[in-house]
Amino acid sequence: MHHLDSADKIPDAEPGWEYCLDLLTAAFDGTPRPDFADCHPSMTPYFTELAGKFS
C-alpha cells in the first residue's frame, strides 16, 4: 500500500496501480497479462501533469 504524503510521488506510484488494475481486468476477462512497460514509463508524463494539479 502506498501512502502518498505529497503529490510529487504520484508519477512514480500511479503507473504501478494502473498495472495492477490491468492485471485484475485480464484475470477476469481471461485475456493475456499486460506488460508493465505499457504502464511505466509510458504513463508517467500523464501522472506528472496530474500531480501538478494537486500540488
QUIPE-V242605 format. One record per pair of residues at least 24 apart in sequence whose ideal C-beta (glycine too) atoms are under 7 Angstrom apart, sorted by sequence separation. I is the first residue (numbers start at 1). J is the second residue. If there is no record, write none. Layout:
# QUIPE-V242605
I|J / I|J
This chain:
# QUIPE-V242605
15|39 / 16|40 / 15|40 / 18|43 / 15|43 / 15|44 / 15|47 / 11|44 / 14|47 / 11|47 / 10|47 / 11|48 / 10|50 / 11|51 / 10|51 / 8|51 / 7|51 / 7|54 / 8|55 / 7|55
